[in-house]
Amino acid sequence: MKKVIVVGGGAAGMMAACVAASNGAQVLLLEKNSCLGKKLLITGKGRCNLTNSCTREEFINNTPGNGRFMHSAFSMFDNQALMDFFESRGLKLKVERGGRVFPANDEAASIVQVLKDAINISEIEVLTNCAVSGISVNDSKIYVETVRGNHTADAIIIATGGMSYPLTGSTGDGWKFARKLGLSVVEPQASLIPLESPDSWLHEVQGLSLRNVKTTLVYNGKPIAEEFGELLFTHFGLSGPTILTLSRALLGCTIVPGAVRIEINLKPALTQEVLDARLTRDFAKNSRKMLKNGFSELLPLSIIGPFLSILPVNANKQMAQLTKTERRQILELLQKFPVNISGVRPVAEAIVTAGGVSVKELNPKTMECRKIANVFFAGETIDVDAYTGGFNLQIAFSSGYAAGMAAGKCE
C-alpha cells in the first residue's frame, strides 16, 4: 500500500488527505496545532465563506495571482463539486450576496466537522501537536522529521498555509521546506489587508461602516483600481471588503507620503447631475441654516465634521450664500472623499498572503514538483492568491484535491 504523508491540517491538507485515502493510499496527516482546521474556524468571521457560486472563468478573473495556473485543478474539482462534497455529507449550504457560499447554520465549525468525519471514515492517521522540523528525499523515499518522531513515505503533500493569522499555525513553514529542497519561492507579501492612514480625523469616525459606496485606489495621482461595496473606518485607517480587495493592487508599489489615497464616492447611485439637483433643493429648503448644520440628511453624523474640515468652504456660511463654485466643490467632495494612505497593516492581519512556491516549479494538473518526484504542494503555500468572496478557500480545496488524487494514485 502506498504511504502518503500530508503536512498541515487546514482546508487544503484535510481535502488532500481524504482524496489520497480514497485512492487506496495509507495516509498520515501531521498537524502542528492541537486540533485540525484551526484557521478554518475563524474564516468569514466564524461563518466560513467556503467558495463562490460564480463561473469558472469568473474564478480565474478573481484570482489575480496566477489564476490561470488553477484551470486544471478547477476542472477536476470546482465549486459545484466542493458544494456537493459537503451537502452529500449532510451539511446544508446557502448562497449570499456576490455568490458567496456559507454553511446554512453560519457555523465554520460545521465545515471542519464534515472534513474531520471524512478523515475518520477514511481511517487516516492523524497526529496533532506534531510540528515538522525537516523534510528530505533520498532514493525515491520521503523522510520527515517531527517533534514526535520520524516518518517515511512514498509521497508527501505540503499544505502548511502562508503567513497570515500566525496564531493559527501559518508561519511560512512550507516555504522553508521548499527552499531546502531547492525550489524557487516567490517572496511572500501581505495581500487582502487593511490600510493605514495618517489622517488625524479618523478617531471621529472610528467604527463607522459605509455600505454601497464606491472606493477608488489612487496611486501617484492615477486611479489604479476601484471596488463597490462595504467600507469600515478604524482607529488606524480603513478596512472592510472593498479595502481588502483594493489592497491587492498595492503589491509591488512603494508607499511614500502623498503617493497613495483612497477616494470614496459617498453617493455612487447618483450621477453628478442628479446629485447637483438634490444639493440645490436641499440648500434652498435649508437656506437659513449654516453649512455645518445642513448635512444631517445627506451624510452619517460622525463623518460630517471630517467632511467639513476637508471642504474648502466656510462651514459657518449660510446655505443661501453658497456660490455655484462652492456648491460644485461640495459635490466633488461627496464623490471623491479622500483618505490618505501611509501603509498596510502587519502581515499577521492579512486575509491571505501573495507569493509562495513558484507555479513554474509545479505541474498544474497534479501540484507535483517538476524537479522532485512525489513531492506535492497545495493551498496557500503555492504562489496563487485571489480576492475575497470564497475564492481563496476554493483554491485550497481544489489544489488539495489535485495533489491528493495524484499522490494517492497507485503506480
ABEGO torsion letter per residue (X at the ends): XBBBBBBEABAAAAAAAAAAAAAGBBBBBBBABABBGAAAAABGGGAGBABBABBAAAAAAABABGAAAAAAAAAABBAAAAAAAAAAAGBBBBBBBGGBBBBAAGBAAAAAAAAAAAAAAAGBBBBBGBBBABBBBBGGBBBBBBAAEBBBBABBBBBAEBABGAAAGBAGAAAAAAAAAGBBBBBBBBBGBBBBBABAAAAAABGBBBBGBBBBBBBGGBBABBBBEBBBBBAAEBBEAAAAAAAAAABGBBBBBGABBBBBBABAABBAAAAAAAAAAAAAAAAABBAAAAAAAABBAAAAAAAAAABABBAABBAAABBAAAAAAAAAAAABBBBBBAEBBBAAABABBBEEBBAAABBAAAGBBAABBGBBBBEAABBBBBBBGGAAAAAAAAAAAAAAAAAABBX
